[in-house]
Amino acid sequence: MTSNGFAVGKIHNDGNDAARKKFGIGIQYGSCHTALIDGYAFEGHVPARDVVRVLKERPNIAGLTVPGMPIGSPGMDGPEYKGKKDAYDVLAIQKNGQAQVYHHYN
């Protein structure tokens, strides 16, 4: 995220189940880390371009998530994966906890 112009604030390395719950991200949409930016929750390996889009468009959602840790997503795209990429969805989490595809990556 820093290479995409985002400043990283305070980091907590003590689990994120409580943060997910507080921000409205159901456990079924969980991943490895949770961020809060301008009132939106971002869970897992959400591409910076989708974060920027949300911050620009300001949709009425709780946030975005990439459940799990798909290979090829940001941070899961290093040389150890030898160019392999899984298709994955970025999900928009509605304030009622429901999810819908926000962006699909192949």
Secondary structure, DSSP 8 states (H G I E B T S, - for coil): -GGGT--------S-SHHHHHHHT--GGG--S-EEEETTEEEEES--HHHHHHHHHH--SSSEEEE-S--TTSTTS-SGGGTT----EEEEEE-TTS-EEEEEEE-
